[in-house]
Amino acid sequence: MFAQALNGKVFEIVATAARELGVRAFVIGGYVRDYFLQRENNDIDIVVEGSGIALAQAVAEKLHTKVTVFRNFGTAMLRYRDLEVEFVGARRESYRANSRKPIVEDGTLEEDQQRRDFTINAMAFSLQREDYGSLVDPFGGIRDLNEGLIRTPLDPDTTYSDDPLRMLRAIRFATQLGFTIVPESVASIRRNKERLGILSAERIADELMKIMRTPAPSVGIRLLDTCELLPYVLPDVARLKGVETVDGRGHKDNFKHSLQVLDNVAAVSDNVWLRWAALLHDIGKASTKHWEPDTGWTFRGHEYVGSKQVKGVFSRLKMSQTDDMKYVQKLVLLHMRPIALVTDEVTDSAVRRLLFDAGDDIDDLMILCKADITSANEQKVERYKQQYDHVKQKLVEVEAKDAVRNFKNPITGELIMEKYHLPPCREIGVIKEAVKEAILDGIIPNEFNAAYALMEQKAAELGL
């Protein structure tokens, strides 16, 4: 008995209301799983051998709260304090080949448990007076939970073919919980991988986002690869796999490197879009890879090509193509710039330009830059990190002195037009660009009087 798991007013009232309605009710799914994992879960799913909507309405009346009914789905939901409680009638499901939308019929508790995705999510606690808190676990969920296994209640081919989103959920749960997908499930996912074609891009993106928010998101990306789903969901990342060798000289495995950079970033930042930038920072290398006898393998311009590819990744997954995407594009485009400063003499001019181009994202760019320092040669890594620290200090010093992180040209187009009585024209842009370049090159300080004097000089040169 696990009656202690059901301490609380909500459970008592659900049990009482079910008894008064003459139906059997159970707590099922994530709340039960997380009780055994000792994880907090405020989402409670109640399955009823009868009408879930009727039970929800009876409970809402006793709790003096509102109930939201979804009649098309036969479900209802209410909120009580910090809890969200959803009610559904026990059901059995059947599927058509071209849809993950099931045909639903009334069913028993065990039939409802059969339709669940994994054994660890199919466990239930009884709310009946005679066995209150007893565990109903016909498929060995508690065993799999203790052994850290992701397994389907039914034959995996049935589970995954019926609803292919479960393949991604298997990988997501394995990543979140540190569990292992059982071999027969991995084999089944590989057999059913083409079923991903019936999923919406939004549902795929939702699972990817949950993977990307885990402490070690590379685990999920590797599982996508192991299960042969990676080319279907992230083809640009999949193309980074492998090492090509010419004359005994091979390049690094850019797939493995990208996963290491991803985990390096995840270790220091919860910013999911910075994590996406880490995963995608080298995607341009697949198409820019080139062998040159004198220099070996090159990936010239991969940061520019990769930044363009980011839009395709976001578009394919129907993810936000506004500020979030632009942020990822920007970091992918600029990720080599701090490295260039590490390998060359650090000049104030180069630092100013980096601050100008990165703006408020400079700190995130430097996190990505440091994460990008990976090598089997520990001495090389340590040397680069020391040089990185030097660049970071230089950024602080130059920003304090020149204030160019959020650079705004002291000379505006309106000022030039008013001063020289000009309509909009090419000469205005020429003057503004000259002032901007002079400030970034350190020829003049970032202040109005010096900029104004240079404006007058350039205007005279242009005959204004």
VOVEXKE-484485 format. One record per residue (C-alpha): residue in one letter; chain; residue number from 1; x, y, z. Coordinates in Angstrom, 1 decimal. Example, Ala and Ser with C-alpha at 12.3 -4.5 7.8 and 13.67 -1.06 7.14 Angstrom:
2
{node "A", "A", 1, {12.3, -4.5, 7.8}} {node "S", "A", 2, {13.7, -1.1, 7.1}} 
***
This chain:
464
{node "M", "A", 1, {0.0, 0.0, 0.0}} {node "F", "A", 2, {1.2, 3.5, -0.8}} {node "A", "A", 3, {-1.6, 5.5, 0.9}} {node "Q", "A", 4, {1.0, 8.1, 2.0}} {node "A", "A", 5, {1.4, 9.0, -1.7}} {node "L", "A", 6, {-2.3, 10.0, -1.7}} {node "N", "A", 7, {-2.3, 12.2, 1.4}} {node "G", "A", 8, {-4.1, 15.5, 0.6}} {node "K", "A", 9, {-7.5, 16.9, 0.3}} {node "V", "A", 10, {-7.8, 16.4, -3.5}} {node "F", "A", 11, {-7.3, 12.7, -3.4}} {node "E", "A", 12, {-9.7, 12.2, -0.5}} {node "I", "A", 13, {-12.4, 14.2, -2.3}} {node "V", "A", 14, {-11.9, 12.4, -5.7}} {node "A", "A", 15, {-12.2, 9.1, -3.8}} {node "T", "A", 16, {-15.4, 10.3, -2.1}} {node "A", "A", 17, {-17.0, 11.7, -5.2}} {node "A", "A", 18, {-16.2, 8.5, -7.2}} {node "R", "A", 19, {-17.7, 6.3, -4.5}} {node "E", "A", 20, {-20.9, 8.5, -4.5}} {node "L", "A", 21, {-21.1, 8.2, -8.3}} {node "G", "A", 22, {-20.6, 4.4, -8.1}} {node "V", "A", 23, {-17.4, 4.4, -10.3}} {node "R", "A", 24, {-13.9, 3.3, -9.7}} {node "A", "A", 25, {-11.1, 5.9, -10.0}} {node "F", "A", 26, {-7.3, 5.7, -10.0}} {node "V", "A", 27, {-4.3, 8.1, -10.1}} {node "I", "A", 28, {-2.3, 7.1, -13.1}} {node "G", "A", 29, {0.8, 8.0, -15.0}} {node "G", "A", 30, {3.4, 10.7, -14.3}} {node "Y", "A", 31, {2.3, 11.4, -10.7}} {node "V", "A", 32, {2.8, 7.7, -9.8}} {node "R", "A", 33, {6.1, 7.4, -11.6}} {node "D", "A", 34, {7.5, 10.6, -10.0}} {node "Y", "A", 35, {6.3, 9.5, -6.5}} {node "F", "A", 36, {8.7, 6.5, -6.7}} {node "L", "A", 37, {11.4, 8.7, -8.3}} {node "Q", "A", 38, {10.9, 11.2, -5.4}} {node "R", "A", 39, {10.3, 14.0, -7.8}} {node "E", "A", 40, {7.7, 16.7, -7.3}} {node "N", "A", 41, {4.8, 16.6, -9.7}} {node "N", "A", 42, {1.8, 18.9, -9.5}} {node "D", "A", 43, {0.0, 17.4, -12.5}} {node "I", "A", 44, {-2.4, 14.6, -11.4}} {node "D", "A", 45, {-4.1, 12.4, -13.9}} {node "I", "A", 46, {-7.3, 10.5, -12.8}} {node "V", "A", 47, {-8.6, 7.7, -14.9}} {node "V", "A", 48, {-12.2, 6.6, -14.2}} {node "E", "A", 49, {-14.0, 3.4, -15.2}} {node "G", "A", 50, {-17.0, 5.6, -16.2}} {node "S", "A", 51, {-17.4, 9.3, -17.1}} {node "G", "A", 52, {-14.3, 11.4, -16.4}} {node "I", "A", 53, {-16.3, 14.5, -17.0}} {node "A", "A", 54, {-19.0, 13.6, -14.5}} {node "L", "A", 55, {-16.4, 12.9, -11.8}} {node "A", "A", 56, {-14.6, 16.1, -12.5}} {node "Q", "A", 57, {-17.8, 18.1, -12.2}} {node "A", "A", 58, {-18.6, 16.4, -8.9}} {node "V", "A", 59, {-15.1, 17.0, -7.5}} {node "A", "A", 60, {-15.2, 20.7, -8.6}} {node "E", "A", 61, {-18.4, 21.2, -6.8}} {node "K", "A", 62, {-16.9, 19.9, -3.5}} {node "L", "A", 63, {-13.8, 22.0, -4.0}} {node "H", "A", 64, {-15.7, 25.1, -4.9}} {node "T", "A", 65, {-13.6, 25.5, -8.1}} {node "K", "A", 66, {-14.3, 25.7, -11.8}} {node "V", "A", 67, {-13.9, 22.8, -14.2}} {node "T", "A", 68, {-12.9, 23.0, -17.8}} {node "V", "A", 69, {-14.6, 20.4, -20.0}} {node "F", "A", 70, {-13.2, 19.1, -23.3}} {node "R", "A", 71, {-16.2, 17.0, -24.6}} {node "N", "A", 72, {-14.6, 16.1, -27.9}} {node "F", "A", 73, {-11.9, 14.3, -26.0}} {node "G", "A", 74, {-14.0, 13.1, -23.1}} {node "T", "A", 75, {-11.7, 14.9, -20.6}} {node "A", "A", 76, {-12.0, 17.6, -18.0}} {node "M", "A", 77, {-9.5, 19.6, -15.9}} {node "L", "A", 78, {-9.6, 21.6, -12.8}} {node "R", "A", 79, {-7.1, 23.6, -10.7}} {node "Y", "A", 80, {-6.9, 23.5, -7.0}} {node "R", "A", 81, {-4.2, 25.5, -5.2}} {node "D", "A", 82, {-0.9, 24.5, -7.0}} {node "L", "A", 83, {-2.3, 21.3, -8.5}} {node "E", "A", 84, {-3.7, 20.7, -12.0}} {node "V", "A", 85, {-6.0, 17.7, -12.0}} {node "E", "A", 86, {-7.2, 16.0, -15.3}} {node "F", "A", 87, {-9.9, 13.5, -15.5}} {node "V", "A", 88, {-10.5, 11.0, -18.3}} {node "G", "A", 89, {-12.7, 7.9, -18.7}} {node "A", "A", 90, {-10.8, 4.6, -19.0}} {node "R", "A", 91, {-10.6, 3.7, -22.7}} {node "R", "A", 92, {-9.2, 1.5, -25.3}} {node "E", "A", 93, {-7.8, 2.8, -28.5}} {node "S", "A", 94, {-7.2, 1.7, -32.1}} {node "Y", "A", 95, {-5.3, 3.5, -34.8}} {node "R", "A", 96, {-5.4, 4.1, -38.6}} {node "A", "A", 97, {-2.2, 3.7, -40.5}} {node "N", "A", 98, {-2.0, 7.4, -41.7}} {node "S", "A", 99, {-2.8, 9.1, -38.4}} {node "R", "A", 100, {-1.7, 9.1, -34.7}} {node "K", "A", 101, {-5.3, 10.1, -33.8}} {node "P", "A", 102, {-6.9, 7.1, -32.2}} {node "I", "A", 103, {-10.4, 5.7, -32.4}} {node "V", "A", 104, {-11.5, 5.7, -28.8}} {node "E", "A", 105, {-14.0, 3.4, -27.0}} {node "D", "A", 106, {-14.9, 3.0, -23.3}} {node "G", "A", 107, {-12.6, 0.4, -21.6}} {node "T", "A", 108, {-11.4, -1.0, -18.4}} {node "L", "A", 109, {-8.4, 0.2, -16.3}} {node "E", "A", 110, {-6.2, -2.5, -17.7}} {node "E", "A", 111, {-7.1, -1.6, -21.3}} {node "D", "A", 112, {-6.3, 2.0, -20.5}} {node "Q", "A", 113, {-3.0, 1.0, -19.0}} {node "Q", "A", 114, {-2.2, -1.1, -22.2}} {node "R", "A", 115, {-2.6, 2.1, -24.3}} {node "R", "A", 116, {0.0, 4.0, -22.3}} {node "D", "A", 117, {3.4, 4.6, -23.9}} {node "F", "A", 118, {5.7, 3.0, -21.3}} {node "T", "A", 119, {5.4, 0.7, -18.4}} {node "I", "A", 120, {6.7, 3.3, -16.0}} {node "N", "A", 121, {3.9, 5.6, -17.1}} {node "A", "A", 122, {1.2, 2.9, -16.9}} {node "M", "A", 123, {1.3, 2.4, -13.1}} {node "A", "A", 124, {-1.8, 3.4, -11.1}} {node "F", "A", 125, {-2.8, 4.0, -7.4}} {node "S", "A", 126, {-6.3, 2.8, -6.4}} {node "L", "A", 127, {-8.6, 5.4, -4.9}} {node "Q", "A", 128, {-11.1, 2.7, -3.7}} {node "R", "A", 129, {-11.9, 2.5, 0.0}} {node "E", "A", 130, {-11.1, -1.2, 0.2}} {node "D", "A", 131, {-7.6, -0.9, -1.3}} {node "Y", "A", 132, {-6.8, 2.8, -1.1}} {node "G", "A", 133, {-3.2, 3.5, -2.2}} {node "S", "A", 134, {-2.5, 0.0, -3.6}} {node "L", "A", 135, {-0.4, -0.1, -6.7}} {node "V", "A", 136, {-2.0, -1.5, -9.9}} {node "D", "A", 137, {1.0, -2.5, -12.1}} {node "P", "A", 138, {0.1, -5.3, -14.6}} {node "F", "A", 139, {3.1, -4.6, -16.8}} {node "G", "A", 140, {6.0, -4.4, -14.4}} {node "G", "A", 141, {6.4, -0.7, -14.3}} {node "I", "A", 142, {7.9, -0.7, -10.8}} {node "R", "A", 143, {10.5, -3.3, -11.9}} {node "D", "A", 144, {11.5, -1.2, -14.9}} {node "L", "A", 145, {11.6, 2.0, -12.8}} {node "N", "A", 146, {14.0, 0.3, -10.3}} {node "E", "A", 147, {16.2, -1.1, -13.2}} {node "G", "A", 148, {16.1, 2.2, -15.1}} {node "L", "A", 149, {14.5, 0.8, -18.2}} {node "I", "A", 150, {12.2, 2.3, -20.9}} {node "R", "A", 151, {9.9, -0.5, -22.1}} {node "T", "A", 152, {6.4, -0.5, -23.8}} {node "P", "A", 153, {3.5, -2.3, -22.2}} {node "L", "A", 154, {2.6, -4.0, -25.4}} {node "D", "A", 155, {4.7, -5.2, -28.3}} {node "P", "A", 156, {6.8, -2.2, -29.2}} {node "D", "A", 157, {5.9, -2.4, -32.9}} {node "T", "A", 158, {2.3, -1.8, -32.0}} {node "T", "A", 159, {3.1, 1.0, -29.5}} {node "Y", "A", 160, {5.4, 2.9, -31.8}} {node "S", "A", 161, {3.5, 2.3, -35.1}} {node "D", "A", 162, {0.2, 3.4, -33.5}} {node "D", "A", 163, {1.7, 6.7, -32.2}} {node "P", "A", 164, {5.2, 7.4, -33.5}} {node "L", "A", 165, {5.6, 10.4, -31.2}} {node "R", "A", 166, {6.2, 7.7, -28.5}} {node "M", "A", 167, {9.6, 7.0, -30.2}} {node "L", "A", 168, {10.7, 10.5, -29.5}} {node "R", "A", 169, {9.2, 10.3, -26.0}} {node "A", "A", 170, {11.2, 7.2, -25.3}} {node "I", "A", 171, {14.4, 9.1, -26.1}} {node "R", "A", 172, {13.3, 12.1, -24.1}} {node "F", "A", 173, {12.4, 10.1, -21.0}} {node "A", "A", 174, {15.7, 8.1, -21.3}} {node "T", "A", 175, {17.6, 11.5, -21.5}} {node "Q", "A", 176, {15.6, 13.1, -18.6}} {node "L", "A", 177, {15.8, 10.2, -16.3}} {node "G", "A", 178, {19.1, 8.7, -17.2}} {node "F", "A", 179, {17.4, 5.4, -18.2}} {node "T", "A", 180, {18.1, 2.8, -20.9}} {node "I", "A", 181, {15.8, 2.0, -23.7}} {node "V", "A", 182, {15.5, -1.8, -23.9}} {node "P", "A", 183, {17.1, -3.4, -27.0}} {node "E", "A", 184, {13.8, -4.6, -28.4}} {node "S", "A", 185, {12.4, -1.1, -28.3}} {node "V", "A", 186, {15.5, 0.3, -30.0}} {node "A", "A", 187, {15.1, -2.3, -32.8}} {node "S", "A", 188, {11.4, -1.5, -33.1}} {node "I", "A", 189, {12.1, 2.3, -33.3}} {node "R", "A", 190, {14.5, 1.6, -36.2}} {node "R", "A", 191, {11.9, -0.5, -37.9}} {node "N", "A", 192, {9.2, 2.2, -37.5}} {node "K", "A", 193, {11.4, 5.3, -38.1}} {node "E", "A", 194, {9.5, 6.2, -41.3}} {node "R", "A", 195, {6.3, 6.5, -39.3}} {node "L", "A", 196, {7.7, 9.9, -38.1}} {node "G", "A", 197, {6.4, 11.2, -41.4}} {node "I", "A", 198, {2.8, 11.4, -39.9}} {node "L", "A", 199, {3.9, 13.6, -37.0}} {node "S", "A", 200, {3.6, 17.4, -37.1}} {node "A", "A", 201, {6.8, 19.4, -37.0}} {node "E", "A", 202, {5.5, 21.2, -33.8}} {node "R", "A", 203, {5.3, 17.9, -31.9}} {node "I", "A", 204, {8.8, 16.9, -32.9}} {node "A", "A", 205, {10.1, 20.3, -31.9}} {node "D", "A", 206, {8.4, 20.1, -28.6}} {node "E", "A", 207, {10.2, 16.8, -27.8}} {node "L", "A", 208, {13.5, 18.2, -29.0}} {node "M", "A", 209, {13.1, 21.3, -26.8}} {node "K", "A", 210, {12.6, 19.0, -23.8}} {node "I", "A", 211, {15.7, 17.1, -24.6}} {node "M", "A", 212, {17.7, 20.3, -25.1}} {node "R", "A", 213, {16.7, 21.4, -21.6}} {node "T", "A", 214, {18.1, 18.3, -19.9}} {node "P", "A", 215, {21.4, 18.5, -17.9}} {node "A", "A", 216, {23.2, 16.5, -20.7}} {node "P", "A", 217, {21.3, 17.0, -23.9}} {node "S", "A", 218, {23.9, 15.2, -26.0}} {node "V", "A", 219, {22.5, 11.9, -24.5}} {node "G", "A", 220, {19.3, 12.5, -26.4}} {node "I", "A", 221, {21.0, 13.5, -29.6}} {node "R", "A", 222, {23.1, 10.4, -29.5}} {node "L", "A", 223, {20.0, 8.3, -28.9}} {node "L", "A", 224, {18.3, 9.9, -31.9}} {node "D", "A", 225, {21.4, 8.8, -33.9}} {node "T", "A", 226, {21.5, 5.3, -32.3}} {node "C", "A", 227, {17.8, 4.8, -33.1}} {node "E", "A", 228, {18.3, 6.1, -36.7}} {node "L", "A", 229, {15.9, 9.0, -36.2}} {node "L", "A", 230, {18.5, 11.8, -36.4}} {node "P", "A", 231, {18.3, 12.2, -40.2}} {node "Y", "A", 232, {14.5, 12.6, -40.0}} {node "V", "A", 233, {14.5, 15.3, -37.2}} {node "L", "A", 234, {17.9, 17.1, -37.5}} {node "P", "A", 235, {19.4, 16.2, -40.9}} {node "D", "A", 236, {21.9, 19.1, -40.8}} {node "V", "A", 237, {23.4, 17.7, -37.6}} {node "A", "A", 238, {23.3, 14.1, -39.0}} {node "R", "A", 239, {25.4, 15.2, -41.9}} {node "L", "A", 240, {28.3, 16.1, -39.6}} {node "K", "A", 241, {28.9, 12.4, -38.7}} {node "G", "A", 242, {32.0, 10.6, -39.7}} {node "V", "A", 243, {35.7, 11.3, -40.4}} {node "E", "A", 244, {37.2, 11.4, -43.9}} {node "T", "A", 245, {40.9, 10.6, -44.4}} {node "V", "A", 246, {43.2, 11.5, -47.2}} {node "D", "A", 247, {46.9, 10.7, -47.3}} {node "G", "A", 248, {46.6, 9.5, -43.7}} {node "R", "A", 249, {45.2, 12.9, -42.5}} {node "G", "A", 250, {41.7, 13.0, -41.1}} {node "H", "A", 251, {39.6, 15.9, -39.7}} {node "K", "A", 252, {37.9, 15.7, -36.3}} {node "D", "A", 253, {34.5, 14.1, -36.0}} {node "N", "A", 254, {32.4, 17.2, -36.1}} {node "F", "A", 255, {29.3, 15.4, -34.9}} {node "K", "A", 256, {31.0, 14.3, -31.7}} {node "H", "A", 257, {32.7, 17.7, -31.3}} {node "S", "A", 258, {29.3, 19.4, -31.6}} {node "L", "A", 259, {27.8, 17.2, -28.9}} {node "Q", "A", 260, {30.8, 18.0, -26.6}} {node "V", "A", 261, {30.3, 21.7, -27.1}} {node "L", "A", 262, {26.6, 21.3, -26.4}} {node "D", "A", 263, {27.2, 19.6, -23.1}} {node "N", "A", 264, {29.9, 22.1, -22.2}} {node "V", "A", 265, {27.4, 24.9, -22.7}} {node "A", "A", 266, {24.7, 23.0, -20.8}} {node "A", "A", 267, {27.0, 22.7, -17.9}} {node "V", "A", 268, {27.1, 26.4, -17.4}} {node "S", "A", 269, {23.9, 27.8, -18.9}} {node "D", "A", 270, {20.2, 27.0, -18.9}} {node "N", "A", 271, {19.6, 29.2, -21.9}} {node "V", "A", 272, {18.0, 26.7, -24.4}} {node "W", "A", 273, {18.7, 29.0, -27.4}} {node "L", "A", 274, {22.4, 29.2, -26.5}} {node "R", "A", 275, {22.4, 25.4, -26.4}} {node "W", "A", 276, {20.8, 25.3, -29.8}} {node "A", "A", 277, {23.6, 27.6, -31.0}} {node "A", "A", 278, {26.1, 25.1, -29.6}} {node "L", "A", 279, {24.5, 22.1, -31.3}} {node "L", "A", 280, {24.3, 24.0, -34.7}} {node "H", "A", 281, {27.5, 26.0, -34.5}} {node "D", "A", 282, {29.4, 23.8, -37.0}} {node "I", "A", 283, {26.6, 22.6, -39.3}} {node "G", "A", 284, {28.1, 24.5, -42.1}} {node "K", "A", 285, {31.2, 22.2, -42.1}} {node "A", "A", 286, {29.4, 19.4, -43.9}} {node "S", "A", 287, {29.1, 21.5, -47.1}} {node "T", "A", 288, {32.3, 23.5, -46.8}} {node "K", "A", 289, {34.7, 20.6, -46.1}} {node "H", "A", 290, {37.5, 20.7, -48.6}} {node "W", "A", 291, {40.9, 18.8, -48.9}} {node "E", "A", 292, {43.9, 20.9, -49.9}} {node "P", "A", 293, {47.2, 19.0, -50.3}} {node "D", "A", 294, {49.3, 21.8, -48.7}} {node "T", "A", 295, {47.0, 22.7, -45.8}} {node "G", "A", 296, {44.9, 19.5, -45.2}} {node "W", "A", 297, {41.2, 19.7, -44.4}} {node "T", "A", 298, {39.6, 23.1, -44.5}} {node "F", "A", 299, {36.1, 24.4, -43.7}} {node "R", "A", 300, {36.4, 28.0, -44.9}} {node "G", "A", 301, {33.3, 30.1, -44.4}} {node "H", "A", 302, {31.5, 27.4, -42.5}} {node "E", "A", 303, {30.3, 29.9, -39.9}} {node "Y", "A", 304, {28.6, 32.0, -42.6}} {node "V", "A", 305, {27.1, 29.0, -44.4}} {node "G", "A", 306, {26.0, 27.5, -41.0}} {node "S", "A", 307, {24.2, 30.7, -40.0}} {node "K", "A", 308, {22.2, 30.6, -43.2}} {node "Q", "A", 309, {21.3, 26.9, -42.5}} {node "V", "A", 310, {19.9, 27.8, -39.1}} {node "K", "A", 311, {16.8, 29.3, -40.8}} {node "G", "A", 312, {16.2, 26.0, -42.6}} {node "V", "A", 313, {16.4, 24.0, -39.3}} {node "F", "A", 314, {13.9, 26.4, -37.6}} {node "S", "A", 315, {11.6, 26.4, -40.6}} {node "R", "A", 316, {11.6, 22.6, -40.9}} {node "L", "A", 317, {10.7, 22.3, -37.2}} {node "K", "A", 318, {8.2, 25.2, -37.4}} {node "M", "A", 319, {10.0, 26.9, -34.5}} {node "S", "A", 320, {10.1, 30.6, -33.8}} {node "Q", "A", 321, {11.7, 32.5, -36.7}} {node "T", "A", 322, {11.9, 35.8, -34.9}} {node "D", "A", 323, {14.3, 36.9, -32.2}} {node "D", "A", 324, {15.2, 33.4, -31.0}} {node "M", "A", 325, {16.3, 32.2, -34.5}} {node "K", "A", 326, {18.2, 35.5, -35.2}} {node "Y", "A", 327, {20.0, 35.0, -31.9}} {node "V", "A", 328, {21.1, 31.5, -32.8}} {node "Q", "A", 329, {22.1, 32.7, -36.3}} {node "K", "A", 330, {24.1, 35.5, -34.8}} {node "L", "A", 331, {26.1, 33.2, -32.5}} {node "V", "A", 332, {26.7, 30.7, -35.2}} {node "L", "A", 333, {28.0, 33.4, -37.5}} {node "L", "A", 334, {30.3, 35.0, -34.9}} {node "H", "A", 335, {31.5, 31.9, -33.1}} {node "M", "A", 336, {34.9, 31.9, -34.8}} {node "R", "A", 337, {35.6, 35.6, -34.1}} {node "P", "A", 338, {36.8, 35.2, -30.4}} {node "I", "A", 339, {38.9, 32.2, -31.6}} {node "A", "A", 340, {40.6, 34.4, -34.2}} {node "L", "A", 341, {41.4, 36.9, -31.4}} {node "V", "A", 342, {43.0, 34.1, -29.4}} {node "T", "A", 343, {45.2, 33.0, -32.2}} {node "D", "A", 344, {46.3, 36.5, -33.3}} {node "E", "A", 345, {47.6, 39.5, -31.4}} {node "V", "A", 346, {44.6, 41.0, -29.6}} {node "T", "A", 347, {44.2, 44.6, -30.8}} {node "D", "A", 348, {41.7, 47.2, -29.4}} {node "S", "A", 349, {40.3, 47.6, -32.9}} {node "A", "A", 350, {39.5, 43.9, -33.3}} {node "V", "A", 351, {37.9, 43.8, -29.8}} {node "R", "A", 352, {35.8, 46.9, -30.6}} {node "R", "A", 353, {34.5, 45.3, -33.7}} {node "L", "A", 354, {33.6, 42.1, -31.9}} {node "L", "A", 355, {31.8, 44.1, -29.2}} {node "F", "A", 356, {30.0, 46.1, -31.9}} {node "D", "A", 357, {28.8, 43.0, -33.8}} {node "A", "A", 358, {27.9, 40.9, -30.8}} {node "G", "A", 359, {26.2, 43.7, -28.8}} {node "D", "A", 360, {24.4, 42.4, -25.7}} {node "D", "A", 361, {25.0, 38.8, -26.8}} {node "I", "A", 362, {28.8, 39.1, -26.3}} {node "D", "A", 363, {28.7, 37.2, -22.9}} {node "D", "A", 364, {26.8, 34.3, -24.5}} {node "L", "A", 365, {29.2, 34.3, -27.4}} {node "M", "A", 366, {32.1, 34.0, -25.1}} {node "I", "A", 367, {30.4, 31.1, -23.3}} {node "L", "A", 368, {30.0, 29.4, -26.7}} {node "C", "A", 369, {33.6, 30.2, -27.6}} {node "K", "A", 370, {35.0, 28.6, -24.4}} {node "A", "A", 371, {32.8, 25.6, -24.9}} {node "D", "A", 372, {34.2, 25.2, -28.4}} {node "I", "A", 373, {37.7, 24.6, -27.1}} {node "T", "A", 374, {37.9, 20.8, -27.3}} {node "S", "A", 375, {40.8, 18.6, -28.0}} {node "A", "A", 376, {42.3, 15.3, -26.9}} {node "N", "A", 377, {45.5, 17.3, -26.2}} {node "E", "A", 378, {45.1, 18.7, -22.7}} {node "Q", "A", 379, {48.0, 21.0, -23.0}} {node "K", "A", 380, {46.5, 22.6, -26.1}} {node "V", "A", 381, {43.2, 23.0, -24.4}} {node "E", "A", 382, {44.8, 24.7, -21.4}} {node "R", "A", 383, {46.8, 27.0, -23.6}} {node "Y", "A", 384, {43.7, 28.1, -25.5}} {node "K", "A", 385, {41.7, 28.6, -22.3}} {node "Q", "A", 386, {44.5, 30.9, -20.9}} {node "Q", "A", 387, {44.4, 32.9, -24.2}} {node "Y", "A", 388, {40.6, 33.0, -24.0}} {node "D", "A", 389, {40.8, 34.5, -20.6}} {node "H", "A", 390, {43.2, 37.1, -22.0}} {node "V", "A", 391, {40.7, 38.0, -24.7}} {node "K", "A", 392, {37.8, 38.1, -22.2}} {node "Q", "A", 393, {39.8, 40.6, -20.0}} {node "K", "A", 394, {40.5, 42.7, -23.1}} {node "L", "A", 395, {36.8, 42.8, -23.8}} {node "V", "A", 396, {36.1, 44.2, -20.3}} {node "E", "A", 397, {38.8, 46.8, -20.6}} {node "V", "A", 398, {37.8, 48.0, -24.1}} {node "E", "A", 399, {34.1, 48.2, -23.2}} {node "A", "A", 400, {34.9, 50.2, -20.1}} {node "K", "A", 401, {37.0, 52.6, -22.1}} {node "D", "A", 402, {35.1, 52.9, -25.4}} {node "A", "A", 403, {31.5, 51.8, -24.6}} {node "V", "A", 404, {30.8, 50.1, -28.0}} {node "R", "A", 405, {28.8, 47.0, -26.9}} {node "N", "A", 406, {25.6, 48.8, -27.9}} {node "F", "A", 407, {27.2, 51.2, -30.2}} {node "K", "A", 408, {25.1, 54.1, -31.5}} {node "N", "A", 409, {26.6, 56.4, -34.1}} {node "P", "A", 410, {26.9, 59.9, -32.5}} {node "I", "A", 411, {26.2, 61.2, -36.0}} {node "T", "A", 412, {22.7, 60.5, -37.3}} {node "G", "A", 413, {21.3, 60.9, -40.8}} {node "E", "A", 414, {18.9, 63.6, -39.5}} {node "L", "A", 415, {21.8, 65.7, -38.2}} {node "I", "A", 416, {23.7, 65.4, -41.5}} {node "M", "A", 417, {20.5, 66.4, -43.5}} {node "E", "A", 418, {19.8, 69.4, -41.3}} {node "K", "A", 419, {23.4, 70.6, -41.2}} {node "Y", "A", 420, {23.9, 70.4, -45.0}} {node "H", "A", 421, {20.3, 70.8, -46.2}} {node "L", "A", 422, {20.3, 67.5, -47.9}} {node "P", "A", 423, {17.5, 65.1, -48.9}} {node "P", "A", 424, {18.1, 61.4, -48.3}} {node "C", "A", 425, {21.1, 60.5, -50.5}} {node "R", "A", 426, {24.2, 58.3, -50.7}} {node "E", "A", 427, {26.5, 60.9, -49.2}} {node "I", "A", 428, {24.7, 60.6, -45.8}} {node "G", "A", 429, {25.6, 56.9, -45.6}} {node "V", "A", 430, {29.2, 57.6, -46.6}} {node "I", "A", 431, {29.7, 60.1, -43.8}} {node "K", "A", 432, {28.0, 57.9, -41.1}} {node "E", "A", 433, {30.1, 54.8, -42.2}} {node "A", "A", 434, {33.3, 56.9, -42.0}} {node "V", "A", 435, {32.5, 58.0, -38.5}} {node "K", "A", 436, {31.6, 54.5, -37.4}} {node "E", "A", 437, {34.8, 53.0, -38.8}} {node "A", "A", 438, {36.9, 55.7, -37.3}} {node "I", "A", 439, {35.5, 55.0, -33.8}} {node "L", "A", 440, {35.8, 51.2, -34.2}} {node "D", "A", 441, {39.4, 51.6, -35.4}} {node "G", "A", 442, {40.3, 53.9, -32.5}} {node "I", "A", 443, {41.1, 56.8, -34.8}} {node "I", "A", 444, {38.7, 59.0, -32.8}} {node "P", "A", 445, {37.0, 58.5, -29.4}} {node "N", "A", 446, {33.4, 57.4, -29.1}} {node "E", "A", 447, {32.1, 60.9, -28.3}} {node "F", "A", 448, {30.0, 63.5, -30.1}} {node "N", "A", 449, {32.6, 66.4, -30.5}} {node "A", "A", 450, {35.2, 64.2, -32.2}} {node "A", "A", 451, {32.6, 62.6, -34.4}} {node "Y", "A", 452, {31.1, 66.0, -35.4}} {node "A", "A", 453, {34.6, 67.2, -36.4}} {node "L", "A", 454, {35.1, 64.1, -38.6}} {node "M", "A", 455, {31.7, 64.6, -40.1}} {node "E", "A", 456, {32.6, 68.1, -41.2}} {node "Q", "A", 457, {35.9, 66.9, -42.6}} {node "K", "A", 458, {34.2, 64.1, -44.6}} {node "A", "A", 459, {31.5, 66.5, -45.8}} {node "A", "A", 460, {34.2, 68.9, -47.1}} {node "E", "A", 461, {35.9, 66.1, -48.9}} {node "L", "A", 462, {32.5, 65.3, -50.6}} {node "G", "A", 463, {32.1, 68.9, -51.6}} {node "L", "A", 464, {29.1, 69.5, -49.3}} 
***
